[in-house]
Amino acid sequence: MNASQIYIAIAIVVLAVIAIIVFLVRRNRPEKKFGPLASLAFAFIIAGICFGENRILGYSLMGAGVLLAIIDIVRKSKKKEETPSGFSI
């Protein structure tokens, strides 16, 4: 085997181990869904990666996605602060 093939094999094994650990840890937690703003931010970031050859368009889309994600985080943190007696939604 070539050295690059060994690195790829090690990376695949490490990713598989991480996936198994995440699967086992998250099994007992309740599922959290993306909100509409977070989904839109994710779509913008993926579109920015896809259109990465055109740097202005790619970076603009990624920047818009990051900005939407930050807005979503701020809105969710304000909702948590407003809930009475420390219960979170």
C-alpha positions, -999 to +999 in steps of 0.1 A: +000+000+000+010+035-008+015+061+020-015+081+008-037+050+008-026+043+044-036+079+054-070+075+037-076+042+054-067+057+088-090+087+082-119+064+073-114+043+104-112+074+126-144+088+110-162+055+115-152+054+152-164+090+157-197+082+140-202+052+162-195+073+194-218+101+183-246+075+175-242+059+209-242+091+228-271+107+210-294+076+213-309+087+246-313+124+238-345+139+224-342+149+188-339+186+180-352+199+147-337+227+127-358+259+126-366+276+093-339+302+098-312+276+106-323+255+076-320+286+053-285+293+067-274+258+061-287+260+025-268+292+019-236+277+033-239+246+011-247+268-019-216+288-011-195+257-011-210+245-044-204+279-061-169+281-046-152+285-080-167+320-084-152+334-053-174+365-050-206+344-052-193+316-030-180+338-002-212+360-004-234+330+000-213+316+029-213+349+046-251+352+043-254+317+057-232+325+087-251+358+093-284+339+093-270+313+117-259+340+141-293+357+139-309+323+147-286+317+177-293+352+191-331+347+187-330+313+204-309+326+233-334+355+238-363+330+239-345+310+265-339+340+287-376+349+285-389+316+297-401+317+333-385+298+362-355+286+341-374+261+320-362+260+284-382+251+253 
